[in-house]
Amino acid sequence: MNEVGKNPNMDLSKLASSVLEEYGIEPENISVVQSANIKTVWRIKTKDRELCLKRLKHPLDKALFSVNAQDFIYNHGGNVAGIIRDKEGNLIHSFNDQLFVVYEWLYGRDLSFVNADDLKSALHGLAKFHIASKGYVAPEGAKVSSKLGRWPEQYKSMADKLSSWKEASLGKPASASVNAYLKNVDEMLDICHRAMELLNASKYAELAGENSKSAVLCHQDYGKGNALFTDNGVYVIDLDGVTWDHPGRDLRKIIGKLSENRGAWSLDQIEKILDWYSEINPLSTADRELIYIDLMYPHWFFGLVKNIFKNNKSESPSKIEKTARLETSKVPLLAEKLRDIKSQG
């Protein structure tokens, strides 16, 4: 076996060097920061600066959407890393049928979303990111990612899957995980239908429809590791999954993750999160109502059991039970908050 075969990182370093030649960049040091299947990240040191080289996992049409979005946000004052163009002026460089992007290297620390000061900073950073994304138009050939106007069909699709998995499991020998699912699925479906009714009675079409003025590029995975605290404020990194939607999409995911981690829902915490975000990008009463409705839907139970039925991945019965209890416990809190919002309106 040759030296490259013994050391895959050496192989990756050679690949990075070959790509960087197409940028006119002469590296003094190359180190692999992350390597998982296709997606690979290198830290590049040159004589006068540091850069980040990334091999993308997405095909060109998807990459065109997200990479050009990052360039747009950067040029409109958003806190994202600037992109270095190759010798031909391209944002994305193709080498051996693989796609690469070179970014500025960002210096900072990860934000801890369980720390109140960090969480506030993270929400301010997210709001600025959302604002800077407005007006982006994808280039020709890009596959536009958008969830605008699709919540009703997504809610129905998830509920239908929960029902079909239930029907498929009844009358068959079941594992402990499937039994835990069957024990809780009817209650989860009740919550699904309640959220669907609330959504249909809300201003969803106006706020998150195709022509919504509230529409922003949502990150979809905004959390620790993707929010960097720097001397110039909070920077948002790893924009591979950006999609058009109501800003509540990102906020719902942040709130849900924090609630999962603490094992309980807190209206005070939810209000703080929405208030901190609103200090930069104000949310209307109708926006808040939409976010509370989306929080009502049992996204987290669905995401967990989908692993069993769609991804053939085992999940512990105790985790399914715990998630179901967490979903059930939020309903009276959110229902009361939604009644308060209606009475104010």
N, C-alpha and C positions, 0 to 999 in steps of 0.2 A: 504494500500500500504506500502511495507517495505521501509527501508531507501535507499536501492540501487535503487529501482524503482523511488523514489522521486528525486534522484540525479544521472543522467546518468554518470556524470564525476567520481563519486565514483565507479560505475560499471567499467568504463574504467581504473581507477587506479588499481582495483583488477585484471583486465585482464593483465595490464602491469606487475604487481608484479608476476603473475603466469608465464608469458613469461620469465621474467628476471631470475627466478629460474633456467631455463634451460640454462642460461649462467653463473650461479654461481655469479650473480651480486646482491648485497644487497643494495637496494635503501634507502636513507634517506628521499628523497622527490621526489614525482612524480607529474608533472603538465601536463595537456593537452594543447598543443600549437595550434593544428589544428584538427578539426574533421568534415569531410564531407563524409557522406555515409560510405563506407568501409575505405577509406584512413584516417588514424589517425596518428598524430605526438605527441609524449610525450617528455618532457624534464626531464631527470633523473639525480638527484644529489646523488652521493655516498660519502663515507667518503673522497675520494681523487681526484675525478674528476666528470665531467659532461658528459652525453651521450645523444644521440638522439635515441629514439625507434620509429620505423615507421611500421605501418600496411599497407601493399601494396594492391592496388586495382586490380593489374594485375594478371592473372593466372600464374602458375609456369613457363610455357615455356617462356613467355614474361619476367618475372622477372629474370629468369636465364640469359637472354641476357643482360639486363641493369645492374643488380647488379654485375655480373662478369666483365662487361665493366668498372664499377667504380673501382673495385678492381685492374684491369689491369692498368688503368690510374694512380691510386695512386702508384702502384709499379713501374711505369715508370716515376715518378717524377712529375706527373700532380697534380695541386692544386684542389683536391677533398677530401672530408672527408674519413678517413680510416674506414674500416668496422671491427667490432668486431665479431669474430666467436663464435658460441655456444659451449657447452661442447663437442659436437661430431665433431667439426671442420667445421661446415657448415656456409656458408655466409648467407643463408636464413634459417630461422627456421619456421617449420610448427607447429601450435598449434590450435587445434579445427578446422582444415581445413581452417585456415587463415594463411597468410604468413607475417613474421616479419623480420626486419633487424635492427641491432643496429649499429649506427655510432658514431664516435667521435663528440663531440659538438664543433662547430666552433664559435669563437668570432670575431665579426666585425660589419660593418654597410652595409646597402644596398647602392648600387651605384645608383646615379641619372643619367639616360641616357640623360637628357636634359642639364646637366652640362658638358662642354667641357672636363675638366680634368678627371671627372669621366668616361665619354664616352671613352676617350682614354685608361684609365686603364682597362675598361671593354673589349675593343677590344684586348688589349694585353693579358688579361686573357683568352679570347675565343681562340685566336690563339695558346696559350700555351696548352690549353685543346685539341684543334684539333691535334696538333703535338703529344701529349702524347698518343692519342688514336690509332695512326697508328700501325698496326701489331696485333691488338686484334683478337683473334680467339675464337668464342663462344664455350662454352662447349657442350658436347653431351646432347641432349634433349632440348636445347634452340631454340626458334623460332627467327631466324635471321631477324632483321628489316633492310631493305635496299630500298633506292629510286634510287640506281645507275642504269642508263640506262633507267629510266622510265619517264623522263620528257616529251618526245614526246607524249607518250600515255596518260599521265596525262593532258597535254595541250588539247589534242583532246577530252578526256573524259569530261573535264570541259566545253569546247565549245559545245559539243553535249548536255550536260545537259542544258546549257543556251538556246539552240535552242529548246529542247523538252519542257522546261517550258514555252517558248514563245508560241509554238503551242498549248499547253494544256490550255493556258490562253486566247487565241484569241476566240472571239465569246461568251465568258461567262461573266456573271456579275462579275466585278472585284472590289476589294477594292482599296483604294487610294494608298496603297503600291504596289499592282500589277500593277496599272496604271503607277506609277513612274518607275517600272521595265520595262514595255513595251515601255515606252517613250525612254529609254536609251539602251535597250538590243542590238539593231542593231549596234550601234556605238561600244559597248563593243565587239561584235562578230568580227567586223572589226579589232579591236586591237588584239584580240585572234589570228586571222589568220595571221596578220602581224608578231606577235611574233613567231608563228609556222614556218613561212617561214624563219625568221632570225635564229631560232634554227637549222633548217635543213641545213642551209648554214654555220653553225659555226663548231667549232672543238668539239662539244658536245660529240660525241662518244669516242673521245680520252681522254677528260678531266673528264667526268662523267659517262663513261661506266663501265661495270662490272669489268674490269681489270685496272681501272684508278689508277695511282700513286698519284693522288691528293686526293683520297678518304679519308675521315675522319669520325669520329662519330660526327654527328651534334646533337646539344642539342634540337633544334626545338622550344624552348620556352625561349630563352636566353634574359632576360630583368630584370627589377627591381624585386627584390625578389629572383632571381636565380643567382645573381652575388654579392658576398660578399667581401667587402674590409677589409682585415685583415693586421696584422703586417707582415705577410709573403707573401703578394701579394693578388691578386684577386682569390678567390675560387669559383668554379662552383658547384652549388647544384641542387638537384632534377633532377636526370638523368633518370627518368622513361621513357621518350619518345625518348631516343637516337636512331638514325638511321644512317646507312651508306649513305653518299652522298658527293657531291662537297661542299666545305666550303661556297660557295655562298648561300646555302640554309639558313644558319643562318644569313648571312650578309643581304640578301634580306629582311628577316623578320624584322631585326633591322631597316634598312633604311625605310621600308614601315611604320613601327609603328611611327617613328619620323616624317615622312612626313605627316601622318594622323594627328598627334597631333598638328603640326604647320599649317596644312591646305594648305601646298604648298610643291613643290619639289624644291630642291636646288642641282644643280650639284656640287657646291663647297663643300657642306656638304657630299655628296656621295663620292667625291674624298678624302676628309679628312678621312672618315671612312675606305675606302679601303687602304689608305696610312698608317694609324695607325695600321691596322691589318697586313699589309705587312711588318711592321718593325720587326715583330716576325716570321710570316709565309708568305714569299713573294708570291704575286700573279703575274702571268705573264700577258702580254697584252691579251692573249687569255682567261685567267681566268676572267679578268675584262670584256671582251666582253660578256662572258657567263652571268655574273651577271647583266649587263645592259639589256640583252635580257630578263632575268627572271624578272627584274623590269618592263619591258614593258608589260608583260602579266597582265591582270586585275584580279590578285589574290584577291584583296580586295573587289571589286564589287561582285565577285563570292562568296566569303566567307560570305558576308552580305546577299545576296538574297537566298543563300542556306538555311539560317535560316527559310525563309518563306516557300519554296517549299519542303524542306526535313525534317526540324525539327519542322514544324508547329508553328514557333515562329514569333510573329509580329515584324515588323521593321517600323520605321516611314518613310513616304514618303520623308521628308526633309533630312533624313540621307542617303537614297538611292540616292537622287538627288546630295547631297554634295559629296558622294563617287564617283559617276559617273563623276562629274566635275573634281575631283581630278585625276581620272584615265585618263581622256581626256587631262588634262593640261600637263601631263608628256610626252606625245607622242613626240611633237616636240623637247623637250629638249633631250630626250634619243635617238631619231633618229639622231640628230645632233652629239651627242657624239659617237654613233656607226659608223657614217660616218667618224669621225675623227680617230677612232681606225682602221678602214679599210684602210684609206689613209696612216696611219703610218706603217701598216703591209705590 
